[in-house]
């Protein structure tokens, strides 16, 4: 990432995050949520936080980049089960399952979140 120019790495990171935000908005609009809390959490995680990160990356705000970094690191390993608060996977994901999914238990390791977390850490 250092080989890229100073402005280019921020624009690439911001563009990827804007795409994540738009897909997240589409996923949350066209989803049937079982509870109001699940809808609010999905909108917060998949629309508002990435939108703030997009803006912050574009204007080079270190606080916004840090919030985005913490968000993507927290999403890199997710528990999947029937009692999960977030019923959907991330809008853009490259996930690999770990554990026993036949009984509704297991984890997803999301490499997209891991790689984007690394990219956003390099953009600081």
Secondary structure, 3 states (H helix, E strand, C coil): CCCCCHHHHHHHHHHHHHHHHHHHHHHHHCCCCCCHHHHHHHHHHHHHHHHHHHHHHHCCCHHHHHHHHHHHHHHCEEECCCCCCCCCCCCCCCEEEECCCCCCCCEEEEHHHHHHHHHHHHCC
